[in-house]
């Protein structure tokens, strides 16, 4: 292909290579062995301890204290390799048979002493024995000569698309989506693409033999280079049922679906494309990946989730606005922090009123060990535990939002309500600087009655913890849309604008703005809060027009031609037309 320079590489490729992050795992072949301190006395292994981590998560109670030592000990070990057989491949049964009848026995005889431990085994919770767990880390697979045949098998089948290497917990969210062959699926934050590939597998596997599925996967990511990685990953599938987009997930554009098969020209009577399933695997602090990214141990601090909370809420709300009524959305992170998990789910349910419900999936994948979501948690900021928003200093309210707390109530709501939190239950840390300030602070013991409790059934959420099944950590919540999202009327928008300009004015009550519960929310967050309203019942329904709820940012064509007298202050989300042939 085009591009001059040595080896056929373009200048852009070399530039991107130079700007890429340093690979802390890879070293030159000429470098001495880092495990030998004689050759490299300055080399030290990664520190796998962090006092702030232990302090924070012990207090949050994500793990029973009797299992804490087991939990932390496993976090300090390398993550075992896992992979998944492409269930839609014509060779899937042969590959599964080769693993069951060949490698299971040969690896046990060559590597495992006494036969007490299985070298490789299927993941029992994954349907059809198509996902496998290896007790060897990726480093062991590359270095151990006795595993060379197995390693070459994995590399070859991965290159041609019959096998995908993927972390075990990363395989779980697509399974809870319950995807069918005719579903339109949106993967909002798709790169590097292993979940997207899994969704394509499910769509093709459930279609009739010899025919293409009627469904489609739209895979989106913000970073263009990660989109290239996404394309490289999914092209092994050789499918025509995939579209890759490059947008901010919280501002993902509305799509207009043209189902006119007779002519190619643009038809103005086209309906908005709403998705049957949405996968919302949002950006997060990633402390659930400590086993495969041990460098996070030294970087981790208690405030990592604070800056991501608002973005995660906006992405989840945008996903719900693009979801059909009756559709299912899975919200997931590879973080253990309740600020990025339960707090986001609670805020989404709060903004949506009764239009979205949290689905209890405890009966699905029964062999998958999971822990229920938390109903109470606390915020740690500036060396202080905060149990209620009224305890947040005014100068910190731009960082610590009311939506981060279990009740989600702002300062004015707490003053007016009878619910109060004992200020003596808050323990101030010795170190009050912007860092963790944990090393010199003893673990404060707070009264259970002092902490707020969330009213939503967050126990339906699930946490997958490393010590349960020798995996990484993951958080998953399954949401179902039961009715259109509440709309923000023009009159309400005007009041919100006045409230933002004059903060001294009294905040709007929940009845006026059902999806905005934090009076301290920024003006941009309020206007970007995604909502929906019903299509006019007088609009004609034709075979080529799919009528459904549309978002406030995406008014239908009739409203565009006949604008109201009130000026629309909401920033519109761009639209894209998809021609389905």
C-alpha positions, 0 to 999 in steps of 0.5 A: 500500500502507499507510503514511503520510507523504510520497510514501507512504513508511512511517516504517520505510522512511525510518528504514532509509534514514537508517541505511544506509551512505553511498554513496561512489560517488554524489554529488549532481547539484549537487556539482562534478565530482570529476575537476576539482581546480579546483572541488574541490581537496580531492578525491582519488581512491581510493588503489589501493595497500596495502603490506600487501597486496603484502607478504602475497600475495607471500609466500603465493605465490598469483600467480607473481612474474613475473605480479605486476605484471600482476596488481596493475595490473589490480586497480587498474582498474575491473571491466568490466560482465558480464551473463547472459541468462536461459536459461529465458526464451522470448526467450533465443534472440532476445536472444542473436541481437540481441547477436551480430548487432546490438550486436557490430557497432554498438558496435565501429563507434561506440566501438572504434578500428581494430576491434582490441578487441571491445566486447562478447563472449560468455564462452566458458566459459559454456554456450550463449553466454548470458553476455556480457562488456563492455569498458566499466565500469558508469560508462562505460555510464552516462556515454557517450552513444554507449552509450546504446542499449545501456545502455537495452537492458540496463536494460529487459531486466534489469527484466523478468527476461530479463537479469541483471547479474552479475560473471563469476566469480560465475556460476561456482559454480552451474555446478559444482553440476551442478543438475538439474530435480528437485534440491532446492538450498540456497543458504546465504548467498544475498543479493543473489540473482544466484546464486539466480536462476541456480540457478532458471534452470538448474532451469527450463531443464532441465525439460520444456517446458510443465511446472514442475520437480519441484525447488526452491531454498531461498535463505537469508540472515541479514540481513532487509533483504538477504532483501528484496533477494533477493526483489526480485531473484528475483521477476523469475523468476516462479517457484513453486519458491523459498522464502526463509528468514532464518536463521544459516547455521551454525544453519540448521534441519532441515526435515521433508518431508511427501510425503503428498499425500492429506491436509493434516494433519501426518503424524508419519512424515515424513523429514528433507529432505536436499538434492541440492545445496548452495551455500555462498558464505560471508561473507568479507573480499572482497579479490577485489572490489577492482576494483568496491570500491576503498575496500577498498584502504585498509581491507585488513589481514592479519588480516581473514580470521582472524576469519571462519575459524571461522564459515566452517568451521561454515557449511560443516559445516552445509551438508554435514550437510544434503547427501544422500549422493552430493550435491555442495556448492560452497564459494566465497568472493570472497577470495584469502586461504588462511586463508578458502579452503584452510584451511577446506576442509582443516579440513572434510575433516579433521572429516569423515574419509573421508565427504567428498571433494574433487572434481577438476573440472579437466575441466569448463568447460575454457575457464575459466582457473583456478589450482590451490589451495595446499598450503602457506601461512603465518599472519601475526600481530603482525608475525611469520610463523607456519608451525606452531601451536606457534609461536603464543604462548599469548595469541594461541591464541584468535585463531590456531587450529590449523585455520588451518595446513596440517597442522591439528595442535594444539600437543600433536600437534606435540610428540608427532609427529616433525614439527618446524619450524625456529624460525629460519625464522620472521622477526619483524617490526619492528613488533609492534603489532596493526596490519599493521606491514608498512611498515617490515618487509622481505619475509622469505624463509622456507625452503620446507622449514620450512613445513607441507604439507597432506596433502589434494589441495587442488590440486583447488580452484581460484582465478580471478585477475583477470589471467587473464581480466580478471575479479575474483578467486574461490575455488571448491572442489567437495565430494561426500558419499560416506557419513554424517558421523562421529557424536559419541557421548554418551560422547565429548561427556562427554569433550569437556566434561571437557576444556573444563572442565579444560584441563590434561587430555590432549587427545583423540586423533583416533581418538576424535573424528575430526572435532575435530582442534584441542584448542584449539577452543572449547567452543561450536565443539565442540558446534556441530560438525555430524555425522551418524549412520545411521537405525536399520535397524529403522525401517520404510520406506514410500513417504511416508518418505525414510530418510537420515542425520540429524544428531546435533542432529536425532534422529529421532522414535523417539529423541525418544519413547524418550530414553536415560538419558544426558542430551543436552547438545547444543543442538538445531537447530529444525526446520521442516516443508515440505508438498509438494503 
